[in-house]
Amino acid sequence: MNAMVVFLSMGIMALAQIAPPVQSHEKPIQQLVSAFMSAWNKHDAHAFAGTFTEDADFTNVRGVGAHGRNAIEQFHATVFETIFKQSHQTATDVRTRFVASNVASVDVRWEMTGSTAPDGTPIPLRKGLLTWLVTERDGRWLITVMHNQDLTPRKE
């Protein structure tokens, strides 16, 4: 019986050592969400791209993507000068699931006002979902993979 208790205790201690420290990483991930939204709302492509890792992958609501921080910055520089020039985006709900101590899946529900169609026609309130894979590198949490989904009902 003592051997069983020792064995179970060792197993629990081993699991505790590999369990991700959720509480200590919640604040930095919230700060990442805030930095992402702030850069978007300032229409600052450089600061926006700074929320991504150097080798990040980005996919927008239309399935168009960019690989790497520089390409993500160039992509957003264009849209921040056109269809998103007056846009304002807000995170309405953030859910995080840690898969390792330095890796998390983050779902960010968003709402956006002020965007326009390519012809300049105003687009009403949009809602969507960002799905991020974030990683902690050198003490900083950054987006490694991002997929964006539009949840606004469409009239077809």
NUVEX-881062 format. One record per residue: x, y, z of N, C-alpha, C, O in turn; residue number from 1; chain. Coordinates in nm, 4 decimals, always signed. Each point is the difference from the previous one (the first is absolute). Layout:
      n_x      n_y      n_z     ca_x     ca_y     ca_z      c_x      c_y      c_z      o_x      o_y      o_z resi chain
        X        Y        Z        X        Y        Z        X        Y        Z        X        Y        Z  NUM     A
...
END
This chain:
      n_x      n_y      n_z     ca_x     ca_y     ca_z      c_x      c_y      c_z      o_x      o_y      o_z resi chain
  +0.0815  -0.1190  +0.0000  -0.0815  +0.1190  +0.0000  +0.0860  +0.1254  +0.0000  -0.0294  +0.0960  -0.0713    1     A
  +0.1367  -0.0966  +0.1520  +0.0891  +0.1153  +0.0038  +0.0648  +0.0235  -0.1354  +0.0206  +0.1145  -0.0403    2     A
  +0.0114  -0.2218  -0.0297  +0.0606  +0.0138  -0.1323  -0.0975  +0.0681  -0.0961  +0.0407  +0.0821  -0.0822    3     A
  -0.1698  -0.1165  +0.0925  -0.1020  +0.0609  -0.0855  -0.0128  +0.1495  +0.0287  -0.0114  +0.0797  -0.0931    4     A
  +0.0131  -0.0410  +0.2203  -0.0095  +0.1403  +0.0381  +0.1205  +0.0767  -0.0530  -0.0138  +0.1103  -0.0528    5     A
  +0.1316  -0.1696  +0.0674  +0.1222  +0.0647  -0.0501  -0.0082  +0.0146  -0.1518  +0.0331  +0.1059  -0.0534    6     A
  -0.0766  -0.2103  -0.0166  -0.0109  +0.0030  -0.1462  -0.0987  +0.1084  -0.0446  +0.0308  +0.0786  -0.0897    7     A
  -0.1491  -0.0740  +0.1519  -0.0996  +0.1015  -0.0353  +0.0500  +0.1401  +0.0318  -0.0228  +0.0931  -0.0772    8     A
  +0.0905  -0.0775  +0.1900  +0.0542  +0.1320  +0.0366  +0.1026  +0.0461  -0.1017  +0.0029  +0.1175  -0.0365    9     A
  +0.0812  -0.2089  -0.0094  +0.1013  +0.0359  -0.1000  -0.0675  +0.0408  -0.1311  +0.0430  +0.0950  -0.0655   10     A
  -0.1488  -0.1669  +0.0278  -0.0720  +0.0338  -0.1229  -0.0633  +0.1369  +0.0087  +0.0080  +0.0780  -0.0949   11     A
  -0.0712  -0.0471  +0.2076  -0.0615  +0.1315  +0.0184  +0.1054  +0.1095  -0.0031  -0.0227  +0.1053  -0.0595   12     A
  +0.1379  -0.1280  +0.1225  +0.1071  +0.1004  -0.0007  +0.0524  +0.0205  -0.1414  +0.0294  +0.1128  -0.0394   13     A
  -0.0175  -0.2210  -0.0374  +0.0479  +0.0123  -0.1379  -0.0985  +0.0810  -0.0838  +0.0411  +0.0853  -0.0786   14     A
  -0.1719  -0.1116  +0.0949  -0.1002  +0.0770  -0.0730  +0.0014  +0.1461  +0.0405  -0.0169  +0.0877  -0.0848   15     A
  +0.0362  -0.0606  +0.2099  +0.0045  +0.1385  +0.0473  +0.1156  +0.0754  -0.0627  -0.0105  +0.1200  -0.0254   16     A
  +0.1207  -0.1890  +0.0002  +0.1166  +0.0659  -0.0588  -0.0216  +0.0339  -0.1469  +0.0571  +0.0973  -0.0493   17     A
  -0.1391  -0.1763  -0.0223  -0.0202  +0.0289  -0.1424  -0.1284  +0.0786  -0.0254  -0.0222  +0.0476  -0.1113   18     A
  -0.0624  -0.0336  +0.2133  -0.1241  +0.0757  -0.0178  +0.0325  +0.1464  -0.0282  +0.0840  +0.0587  +0.0683   19     A
  -0.1482  +0.0001  -0.1663  +0.0279  +0.1397  -0.0331  -0.0426  +0.0947  +0.1116  -0.1068  -0.0172  +0.0587   20     A
  +0.1887  +0.1160  -0.0296  -0.0323  +0.0980  +0.1039  -0.0987  +0.1036  -0.0529  +0.0389  +0.1106  -0.0374   21     A
  -0.1662  -0.1472  +0.0345  -0.1039  +0.0804  -0.0621  -0.0069  +0.1411  +0.0580  +0.0031  +0.0974  -0.0752   22     A
  -0.0122  -0.0852  +0.2045  -0.0214  +0.1307  +0.0617  +0.1096  +0.1007  -0.0347  -0.0295  +0.1167  -0.0257   23     A
  +0.1534  -0.1599  +0.0246  +0.1095  +0.0942  -0.0235  +0.0052  +0.0503  -0.1444  +0.0649  +0.1009  -0.0275   24     A
  -0.1324  -0.1699  -0.0651  +0.0052  +0.0406  -0.1406  -0.1266  +0.0715  -0.0475  -0.0024  +0.0535  -0.1108   25     A
  -0.1012  -0.0520  +0.1919  -0.1243  +0.0655  -0.0411  +0.0212  +0.1495  -0.0270  -0.0474  +0.0517  -0.1012   26     A
  +0.1173  +0.0169  +0.1899  +0.0194  +0.1442  -0.0160  +0.0799  +0.0341  -0.1265  -0.0409  +0.0892  -0.0743   27     A
  +0.1538  -0.1571  +0.0469  +0.0726  +0.0318  -0.1238  -0.0824  -0.0260  -0.1266  +0.0161  +0.0704  -0.0997   28     A
  -0.1029  -0.1697  +0.1030  -0.0828  -0.0263  -0.1180  -0.1072  +0.1084  -0.0131  -0.0315  +0.0423  -0.1113   29     A
  -0.0240  +0.0025  +0.2220  -0.0940  +0.1126  -0.0053  +0.0709  +0.1254  -0.0539  -0.0586  +0.0773  -0.0758   30     A
  +0.1836  -0.0585  +0.1153  +0.0774  +0.1138  -0.0509  +0.0234  -0.0131  -0.1504  -0.0006  +0.1001  -0.0717   31     A
  +0.0212  -0.2230  +0.0235  +0.0163  -0.0236  -0.1429  -0.1289  +0.0373  -0.0745  +0.0051  +0.0655  -0.1041   32     A
  -0.1190  -0.1070  +0.1570  -0.1286  +0.0352  -0.0616  -0.0151  +0.1522  -0.0042  -0.0412  +0.0557  -0.1017   33     A
  +0.0742  +0.0106  +0.2112  -0.0104  +0.1471  +0.0061  +0.0928  +0.0669  -0.1007  -0.0398  +0.0953  -0.0671   34     A
  +0.1638  -0.1446  +0.0559  +0.0961  +0.0573  -0.0955  -0.0484  -0.0194  -0.1432  +0.0133  +0.0904  -0.0825   35     A
  -0.0685  -0.2061  +0.0523  -0.0533  -0.0313  -0.1322  -0.1128  +0.0979  -0.0346  +0.0003  +0.0600  -0.1075   36     A
  -0.0967  -0.0441  +0.1991  -0.1141  +0.0882  -0.0247  +0.0435  +0.1465  -0.0080  -0.0502  +0.0752  -0.0835   37     A
  +0.1418  -0.0354  +0.1687  +0.0492  +0.1382  -0.0012  +0.0684  +0.0325  -0.1326  -0.0246  +0.1054  -0.0588   38     A
  +0.1101  -0.1956  +0.0121  +0.0694  +0.0224  -0.1277  -0.1012  +0.0061  -0.1146  +0.0123  +0.0827  -0.0903   39     A
  -0.1125  -0.1713  +0.0949  -0.1037  +0.0032  -0.1044  -0.0705  +0.1350  +0.0010  -0.0167  +0.0626  -0.1046   40     A
  -0.0243  -0.0184  +0.2217  -0.0786  +0.1235  +0.0099  +0.0805  +0.1252  -0.0304  -0.0572  +0.1044  -0.0314   41     A
  +0.1890  -0.1137  +0.0403  +0.0871  +0.1109  -0.0419  +0.0371  -0.0132  -0.1468  +0.0624  +0.0896  -0.0569   42     A
  -0.1005  -0.2006  -0.0043  +0.0307  -0.0298  -0.1405  +0.1512  +0.0018  -0.0222  +0.0497  +0.0501  -0.1008   43     A
  +0.0212  -0.1062  +0.1978  +0.1463  -0.0034  +0.0010  +0.0469  -0.1401  -0.0392  +0.0090  -0.0894  +0.0841   44     A
  +0.0205  +0.0719  -0.2117  +0.0370  -0.1316  -0.0523  +0.1259  -0.0551  +0.0660  +0.0108  -0.1207  +0.0215   45     A
  +0.0841  +0.2077  +0.0107  +0.1243  -0.0462  +0.0621  -0.0269  -0.0535  +0.1406  +0.0467  -0.1082  +0.0354   46     A
  -0.1211  +0.1830  +0.0440  -0.0333  -0.0457  +0.1361  -0.0879  -0.1246  -0.0059  +0.0158  -0.0910  +0.0813   47     A
  -0.1078  +0.0866  -0.1769  -0.0860  -0.1167  -0.0172  +0.0843  -0.1235  -0.0279  -0.0179  -0.1036  +0.0640   48     A
  +0.1089  +0.1143  -0.1586  +0.0865  -0.1134  -0.0345  +0.0899  -0.0386  +0.1170  +0.0424  -0.1151  +0.0101   49     A
  -0.0134  +0.2095  +0.0774  +0.0833  -0.0269  +0.1168  -0.0646  -0.0924  +0.1010  +0.0668  -0.0452  +0.0930   50     A
  -0.1964  +0.0156  -0.1089  -0.0657  -0.0954  +0.0893  +0.0171  -0.1434  -0.0499  -0.0475  -0.0943  +0.0634   51     A
  +0.1151  +0.0781  -0.1769  +0.0232  -0.1311  -0.0611  +0.1479  -0.0399  +0.0112  +0.0878  +0.0856  +0.0105   52     A
  -0.0621  -0.2159  -0.0128  +0.1377  -0.0486  -0.0061  +0.0564  +0.0295  -0.1394  -0.0752  +0.0270  -0.0936   53     A
  +0.2064  -0.0324  +0.0810  +0.0653  +0.0247  -0.1299  -0.0481  -0.0971  -0.1070  -0.0091  +0.0364  -0.1172   54     A
  -0.0220  -0.1603  +0.1566  -0.0380  -0.1043  -0.0962  -0.1501  -0.0301  +0.0030  -0.0418  -0.1102  -0.0358   55     A
  -0.0381  +0.2060  +0.0777  -0.1442  -0.0212  +0.0183  -0.0721  -0.0247  -0.1317  +0.0468  +0.0373  -0.1076   56     A
  -0.1623  -0.1016  +0.1203  -0.0919  -0.0193  -0.1111  -0.1308  +0.0695  +0.0344  -0.0531  -0.0159  +0.1100   57     A
  +0.0020  +0.0929  -0.2048  -0.1224  +0.0776  +0.0165  -0.0966  -0.0358  -0.1121  +0.0398  -0.0081  -0.1162   58     A
  -0.1674  -0.0136  +0.1508  -0.1040  -0.0228  -0.1003  -0.1197  +0.0861  +0.0355  -0.0490  -0.0050  +0.1128   59     A
  +0.0008  +0.0852  -0.2099  -0.1134  +0.0886  +0.0274  -0.1332  -0.0707  -0.0244  -0.0027  -0.1191  -0.0312   60     A
  -0.1080  +0.1928  +0.0455  -0.1334  -0.0583  -0.0118  -0.0305  -0.0512  -0.1407  -0.0911  -0.0808  -0.0178   61     A
  +0.1647  +0.1258  -0.0798  -0.0210  -0.0445  -0.1383  +0.0929  -0.1152  -0.0394  -0.0040  -0.0479  -0.1133   62     A
  +0.0866  +0.0045  +0.2067  +0.0923  -0.1095  -0.0285  +0.1311  +0.0454  -0.0608  +0.0809  -0.0830  -0.0414   63     A
  -0.0585  +0.2139  +0.0354  +0.1247  +0.0544  -0.0530  +0.1007  +0.0052  +0.1143  -0.0333  +0.0411  +0.1111   64     A
  +0.1553  -0.0824  -0.1386  +0.0976  -0.0069  +0.1068  +0.1302  +0.0709  -0.0290  +0.0257  +0.0475  -0.1106   65     A
  +0.0551  -0.0424  +0.2142  +0.1349  +0.0554  -0.0093  +0.0878  -0.0804  +0.0947  -0.0445  -0.0426  +0.1066   66     A
  +0.1677  +0.0227  -0.1459  +0.0955  -0.0734  +0.0835  +0.1142  +0.0934  +0.0398  +0.0643  +0.0618  -0.0849   67     A
  -0.0410  -0.0531  +0.2136  +0.1098  +0.0813  +0.0508  -0.0463  +0.1384  +0.0412  -0.0923  +0.0569  -0.0582   68     A
  +0.1583  -0.0046  +0.1595  -0.0374  +0.1313  +0.0562  +0.0034  +0.1101  -0.1056  -0.0903  +0.0836  -0.0039   69     A
  +0.1924  -0.0816  -0.0817  +0.0099  +0.1055  -0.1014  -0.1158  -0.0051  -0.0991  -0.0554  +0.1038  -0.0363   70     A
  +0.0191  -0.2232  -0.0073  -0.1120  -0.0141  -0.0940  -0.1322  +0.0379  +0.0664  -0.0870  +0.0593  -0.0639   71     A
  +0.0717  -0.0932  +0.1914  -0.1206  +0.0377  +0.0742  -0.0083  +0.1522  +0.0103  -0.1075  +0.0580  -0.0152   72     A
  +0.2203  +0.0056  +0.0409  +0.0023  +0.1471  +0.0068  -0.0368  +0.0616  -0.1347  -0.0821  +0.0916  -0.0058   73     A
  +0.1414  -0.1404  -0.1013  -0.0307  +0.0551  -0.1335  -0.1474  -0.0188  -0.0349  -0.0638  +0.0913  -0.0523   74     A
  +0.0105  -0.2086  +0.0812  -0.1409  -0.0285  -0.0268  -0.0895  +0.1006  +0.0712  -0.0925  +0.0550  -0.0597   75     A
  +0.1206  -0.0312  +0.1878  -0.0857  +0.0889  +0.0786  +0.0241  +0.1482  -0.0297  -0.0910  +0.0811  +0.0167   76     A
  +0.2094  -0.0451  -0.0596  +0.0245  +0.1398  -0.0370  -0.0973  +0.0419  -0.1094  -0.0527  +0.1112  +0.0025   77     A
  +0.0293  -0.1989  -0.0970  -0.0910  +0.0290  -0.1111  -0.1442  +0.0134  +0.0479  -0.0675  +0.0970  -0.0343   78     A
  +0.0199  -0.1927  +0.1128  -0.1409  +0.0046  +0.0406  -0.0263  +0.1080  +0.1047  -0.1118  +0.0504  +0.0101   79     A
  +0.2149  -0.0143  +0.0684  -0.0177  +0.1093  +0.0961  -0.0109  +0.1352  -0.0702  -0.0503  +0.0960  +0.0584   80     A
  +0.0964  -0.0875  -0.1819  -0.0115  +0.1236  -0.0768  -0.1268  +0.0039  -0.0845  -0.0327  +0.1031  -0.0586   81     A
  -0.0388  -0.2156  +0.0525  -0.1182  -0.0064  -0.0866  -0.1223  -0.0452  +0.0801  -0.0595  +0.0801  +0.0721   82     A
  +0.0219  -0.2064  -0.0841  -0.1274  -0.0485  +0.0548  -0.0093  +0.0045  +0.1529  -0.1104  +0.0013  +0.0545   83     A
  +0.2226  +0.0012  +0.0144  -0.0035  +0.0052  +0.1468  +0.0519  +0.1331  +0.0551  +0.0330  +0.0097  +0.1182   84     A
  -0.0259  +0.0908  -0.2023  +0.0557  +0.1302  +0.0384  -0.0719  +0.0626  +0.1195  +0.0640  +0.0635  +0.0838   85     A
  -0.1947  -0.0805  -0.0750  -0.0794  +0.0570  +0.1095  -0.0554  -0.1078  +0.0938  -0.0883  +0.0272  +0.0812   86     A
  +0.1403  -0.1483  -0.0929  -0.0560  -0.1107  +0.0778  +0.0408  +0.0065  +0.1470  +0.1027  +0.0569  +0.0367   87     A
  -0.1868  -0.1171  +0.0442  +0.0280  -0.0149  +0.1429  -0.0402  -0.1419  +0.0385  -0.1135  -0.0418  -0.0228   88     A
  +0.2077  -0.0315  +0.0813  -0.0240  -0.1388  +0.0361  +0.0091  -0.0159  +0.1519  +0.0870  +0.0583  +0.0648   89     A
  -0.1775  -0.1375  -0.0100  -0.0050  -0.0234  +0.1442  -0.0050  -0.1496  +0.0269  -0.0741  -0.0729  -0.0660   90     A
  +0.1522  +0.0274  +0.1621  -0.0090  -0.1390  +0.0459  -0.1169  -0.0086  +0.0964  -0.0046  +0.0736  +0.0986   91     A
  -0.0899  -0.1630  -0.1259  -0.1179  -0.0130  +0.0855  +0.0090  -0.1197  +0.0933  -0.0690  -0.0035  +0.1019   92     A
  +0.1523  -0.0944  -0.1345  +0.0166  -0.1183  +0.0841  +0.1317  -0.0660  -0.0369  +0.0319  -0.0151  -0.1179   93     A
  +0.0439  -0.0238  +0.2184  +0.1288  -0.0663  -0.0228  +0.0015  -0.1297  +0.0800  -0.0262  -0.0007  +0.1203   94     A
  +0.0573  -0.1082  -0.1887  +0.0094  -0.1300  +0.0666  +0.1335  -0.0624  -0.0341  +0.0398  -0.0079  -0.1163   95     A
  +0.0283  -0.0362  +0.2207  +0.1350  -0.0535  -0.0158  +0.0053  -0.1429  +0.0509  -0.0558  -0.0323  +0.1049   96     A
  +0.1238  -0.0529  -0.1809  +0.0266  -0.1375  +0.0434  +0.1492  -0.0256  -0.0170  +0.0524  +0.0032  -0.1113   97     A
  +0.0145  -0.0284  +0.2219  +0.1423  -0.0287  -0.0043  +0.0209  -0.1449  -0.0383  -0.0590  -0.0903  +0.0594   98     A
  +0.1443  +0.0685  -0.1600  +0.0321  -0.1367  -0.0415  +0.1396  -0.0394  +0.0459  +0.0360  -0.1176  -0.0036   99     A
  +0.0406  +0.2134  +0.0457  +0.1325  -0.0196  +0.0606  +0.0306  +0.1279  +0.0770  -0.0745  +0.0976  -0.0090  100     A
  +0.1816  -0.0979  +0.0830  +0.0311  +0.1182  +0.0798  +0.0312  +0.1220  -0.0861  -0.0105  +0.1131  +0.0474  101     A
  +0.0489  -0.1346  -0.1736  +0.0336  +0.1123  -0.0872  -0.0823  +0.0029  -0.1292  +0.0384  +0.0660  -0.0965  102     A
  -0.1509  -0.1372  +0.0946  -0.0864  -0.0056  -0.1189  -0.1455  +0.0038  +0.0452  -0.0400  -0.0710  +0.0923  103     A
  -0.0383  +0.1554  -0.1592  -0.1428  +0.0073  +0.0316  -0.0808  +0.0220  -0.1268  +0.0467  +0.0593  -0.0973  104     A
  -0.1684  -0.1086  +0.1017  -0.0997  +0.0296  -0.1019  -0.0881  +0.1096  +0.0579  -0.0498  -0.0118  +0.1119  105     A
  +0.0308  +0.1193  -0.1894  -0.0773  +0.1137  +0.0487  -0.1088  +0.0309  -0.1025  +0.0280  +0.0195  -0.1183  106     A
  -0.1515  -0.0154  +0.1651  -0.1128  +0.0416  -0.0826  -0.0402  +0.1403  +0.0434  -0.0278  +0.0244  +0.1174  107     A
  +0.0251  +0.0673  -0.2133  -0.0370  +0.1385  +0.0276  -0.1215  +0.0346  -0.0851  +0.0103  +0.0114  -0.1222  108     A
  -0.1239  +0.0050  +0.1862  -0.1175  +0.0489  -0.0721  +0.0131  +0.1509  -0.0134  +0.0394  +0.0683  +0.0946  109     A
  -0.0726  -0.0162  -0.2131  +0.0185  +0.1430  -0.0263  -0.1240  +0.0606  -0.0647  -0.0838  -0.0688  -0.0583  110     A
  +0.0766  +0.2011  +0.0715  -0.0983  +0.0803  -0.0711  +0.0735  +0.1146  -0.0661  +0.0971  +0.0528  +0.0541  111     A
  -0.1451  -0.0141  -0.1736  +0.0656  +0.1081  -0.0734  -0.1034  +0.0947  -0.0579  -0.1029  -0.0411  -0.0536  112     A
  +0.1339  +0.1688  +0.0663  -0.0786  +0.1047  -0.0647  +0.0951  +0.0800  -0.0889  +0.1219  -0.0082  +0.0147  113     A
  -0.1789  +0.0851  -0.1065  +0.0792  +0.0930  -0.0801  +0.0707  -0.0575  -0.1197  +0.0729  +0.0730  -0.0671  114     A
  -0.0906  -0.2013  +0.0362  +0.0654  -0.0534  -0.1195  -0.0862  +0.0305  -0.1223  -0.1193  +0.0283  +0.0119  115     A
  +0.1811  -0.0344  -0.1284  -0.0707  +0.0282  -0.1243  +0.0278  -0.1087  -0.1027  +0.0998  -0.0715  +0.0082  116     A
  -0.1888  +0.0607  -0.1037  +0.0224  -0.0869  -0.1157  +0.1064  +0.0664  -0.0871  +0.0275  +0.1187  +0.0178  117     A
  +0.0324  -0.1914  -0.1107  +0.1013  +0.0607  -0.0879  -0.0493  +0.1241  -0.0743  +0.0802  +0.0874  -0.0329  118     A
  -0.2118  -0.0781  +0.0056  -0.0528  +0.1181  -0.0693  -0.0308  +0.1151  +0.0954  -0.0501  +0.1039  -0.0430  119     A
  +0.0799  -0.1212  +0.1736  -0.0215  +0.1060  +0.0978  -0.1328  -0.0072  +0.0726  -0.0253  +0.0804  +0.0897  120     A
  -0.0601  -0.1749  -0.1264  -0.1288  -0.0157  +0.0664  +0.0215  -0.0454  +0.1448  +0.0708  -0.0978  +0.0241  121     A
  -0.1312  +0.1678  +0.0718  +0.0154  -0.0398  +0.1400  -0.0561  -0.1399  +0.0261  -0.1036  -0.0377  -0.0547  122     A
  +0.1725  -0.0370  +0.1374  -0.0445  -0.1332  +0.0395  -0.0522  +0.0099  +0.1432  +0.0671  +0.0554  +0.0870  123     A
  -0.1873  -0.1093  -0.0624  -0.0528  +0.0059  +0.1367  +0.0849  -0.0840  +0.0959  +0.0960  -0.0655  -0.0406  124     A
  -0.1335  +0.0691  +0.1669  +0.0698  -0.0754  +0.1035  +0.0336  -0.1411  -0.0468  -0.0861  -0.0736  -0.0482  125     A
  +0.2122  +0.0380  +0.0636  +0.0465  -0.1346  -0.0329  +0.0401  -0.0688  +0.1294  +0.0450  +0.0643  +0.0948  126     A
  -0.0619  -0.1962  -0.0922  +0.0420  -0.0815  +0.1133  +0.0818  -0.1160  -0.0530  -0.0252  -0.0503  -0.1095  127     A
  +0.1236  +0.0083  +0.1879  +0.0825  -0.1092  -0.0459  +0.0727  -0.0704  +0.1124  -0.0191  +0.0289  +0.1181  128     A
  +0.1032  -0.1226  -0.1590  +0.0774  -0.0810  +0.0926  +0.1428  -0.0127  -0.0508  +0.0238  -0.0457  -0.1118  129     A
  +0.0701  +0.0867  +0.1949  +0.1420  -0.0227  -0.0269  +0.0382  -0.1276  +0.0735  -0.0320  -0.0157  +0.1178  130     A
  +0.0992  -0.0740  -0.1853  +0.0543  -0.1195  +0.0645  +0.1502  +0.0099  -0.0107  +0.0565  -0.0007  -0.1094  131     A
  +0.0074  +0.0100  +0.2243  +0.1453  +0.0166  +0.0061  +0.0664  -0.1217  +0.0622  -0.0547  -0.0625  +0.0908  132     A
  +0.1725  +0.0299  -0.1404  +0.0941  -0.0846  +0.0708  +0.1087  +0.0967  +0.0450  +0.0699  +0.0582  -0.0830  133     A
  -0.0555  -0.0412  +0.2127  +0.0990  +0.0938  +0.0515  +0.1104  -0.0773  +0.0704  -0.0226  -0.1049  +0.0604  134     A
  +0.1424  +0.1602  -0.0703  +0.1148  -0.0630  +0.0641  +0.0774  +0.1050  +0.0786  +0.0035  +0.1179  -0.0351  135     A
  +0.0570  -0.1646  +0.1407  +0.0839  +0.0870  +0.0825  +0.1440  -0.0246  -0.0418  +0.0503  -0.1122  +0.0068  136     A
  +0.0144  +0.2186  -0.0497  +0.1402  -0.0069  -0.0418  +0.0749  +0.1138  +0.0679  -0.0385  +0.1165  -0.0107  137     A
  +0.1436  -0.1510  +0.0791  +0.0826  +0.1000  +0.0687  -0.0840  +0.0918  +0.0891  +0.0214  +0.1211  +0.0038  138     A
  -0.1166  -0.1803  +0.0673  -0.0803  +0.0762  +0.0944  -0.1131  +0.0797  -0.0603  -0.0646  +0.0778  +0.0703  139     A
  +0.0386  -0.0951  -0.1994  -0.1034  +0.0780  -0.0681  -0.0972  -0.0928  -0.0720  +0.0415  -0.0886  -0.0747  140     A
  -0.1702  +0.1092  +0.0974  -0.1028  -0.0779  -0.0689  -0.0334  +0.0686  -0.1320  -0.0290  +0.1196  -0.0034  141     A
  +0.0336  -0.1978  -0.1066  -0.0281  +0.0527  -0.1337  -0.0856  -0.0990  -0.0781  -0.0033  -0.1191  +0.0309  142     A
  -0.0650  +0.1698  -0.1315  -0.0841  -0.0831  -0.0857  +0.0895  -0.0728  -0.1001  +0.0797  +0.0625  -0.0700  143     A
  -0.0932  -0.1943  +0.0637  +0.0767  -0.0803  -0.0955  -0.0869  -0.0383  -0.1197  +0.0474  -0.0037  -0.1135  144     A
  -0.1748  -0.0248  +0.1399  -0.0956  -0.0318  -0.1062  -0.1295  +0.0721  +0.0330  -0.0459  -0.0030  +0.1141  145     A
  -0.0134  +0.0683  -0.2146  -0.1278  +0.0675  +0.0189  -0.0929  -0.0310  -0.1161  +0.0376  +0.0114  -0.1167  146     A
  -0.1595  -0.0509  +0.1508  -0.1075  -0.0147  -0.0975  -0.1134  +0.0908  +0.0448  -0.0343  +0.0044  +0.1181  147     A
  -0.0232  +0.0677  -0.2128  -0.1070  +0.0940  +0.0289  -0.1268  -0.0491  -0.0682  +0.0023  -0.0399  -0.1165  148     A
  -0.1117  +0.0432  +0.1892  -0.1273  -0.0465  -0.0534  -0.1045  +0.1077  +0.0198  -0.0122  +0.0557  +0.1091  149     A
  -0.0632  -0.0259  -0.2137  -0.1079  +0.0972  +0.0067  -0.1254  -0.0722  +0.0487  -0.0412  -0.0994  -0.0598  150     A
  -0.0195  +0.1482  +0.1672  -0.1217  -0.0608  +0.0554  -0.1228  +0.0845  -0.0260  -0.1075  -0.0291  +0.0526  151     A
  +0.1217  +0.1345  -0.1340  -0.1123  +0.0864  -0.0315  -0.0937  -0.0727  -0.0963  +0.0437  -0.0486  -0.1044  152     A
  -0.1726  +0.0408  +0.1390  -0.0928  -0.0631  -0.0951  -0.0003  +0.0760  -0.1319  -0.0025  +0.1230  -0.0019  153     A
  +0.0049  -0.1957  -0.1059  +0.0023  +0.0630  -0.1320  -0.1351  -0.0189  -0.0688  -0.0656  -0.1033  +0.0137  154     A
  +0.0271  +0.2057  -0.0875  -0.1217  -0.0084  -0.0809  +0.0448  -0.0391  -0.1391  +0.0650  +0.0785  -0.0691  155     A
  -0.0986  -0.1966  +0.0285  +0.0452  -0.0505  -0.1308  -0.1129  +0.0055  -0.0994  +0.0177  -0.0380  -0.1157  156     A
END
